[in-house]
Amino acid sequence: MSAEQIRVYGTTWCPDCARAKKVLNEHEIAFEWIDITGNKEAIAYVENINGGYRSVPTILFPDGSVLVEPSNAELKEKLASTGATSGGT
């Protein structure tokens, strides 16, 4: 994985994860998808970030910041602040 790439921790059955992936794909943002299902290391990371909860999606940005279960607007705002998108759609 590139140090400049976004990491999305989630599950295949999570509608919020699908929504976040859709936003990233619509803006042609490269990201690494990490399915936490059965992945002990990923589960531990997500739980550590979220105070013991398996909250997904948990999105890690190259600058070290994290968004947890963001709305479309929150995710687009973060992408715009990183210069990845103009914040449209």
N, C-alpha and C positions, 0 to 999 in steps of 0.2 A: 504493500500500500504506500502511496505517496504521502509524504508528510503534509502536503497541501490538500489532501482529500478529506471530505466529510465522512464520518462514520455514523451509520444509522443502526442502532440496536433495536430489534423488534421481533415480532412473530408473524407468521404467515396468516394467522387468523384474526389479527388485530385490525379493525377498520381505520383507526387513527394512523397506524403504520402505513397502510395502503394510501391513505390520503396524503401523508407527508411525502411518500415516494412519488406520488403523482405530481405534487408541486415541484419537487426536485427535477423530475423528468421533463415537465413542461418548460422549465427554464434551462434545460440541457446542462444540469449540474452533475458533475461526476461525483459519485459517492460509493462507499463500500457498505454493502448490506451485511449485517451480522444477525442471523437468526439465533436468538438466545435459547430456543427450544432444545433442551438436552445438552446445551453447551455450558458446562459448569463455570468455565472462566468468564464467559460473557454474562452469565447470570450474576456471578459474584461482582463483576464490574458495575452492572446496572444497579444492583442492590446497594453497593457502596456509594454510588453517586446519589441515590434516591432514598437515603435513610432507611435501608432495609426493604424497600418496596421494589417490585419488578415492574416499574412504570415504563411503558413503551408507547410511542417511540422515545428513546433517549438519543439525542443527536449531538455528537461531539464535533466541534468545528476545529480547523487547524490552529486557531488562535487560543485554543484551550477552553473556550466557552462551551456551555451545554444548554440545550433546550430540551425540556421534558414535556411531552404531550402538547406541543405548541399548536395553536390555531393556524389556519392558513395565513392569516394576516401577520401573526408573530413570526412565522417562518419566512415569509416574503420580506418582512422588515429586516430580519437578520441577514438574509441573503443580500439585500440591497446595501446594508451597512458594510458588508465585506466586499462590495463591488461586483458580486457574482451576477446580480440582476438589477434592472432599473426599478424593480418593485411593482411592475405592471402585472396584469392579470393575477 
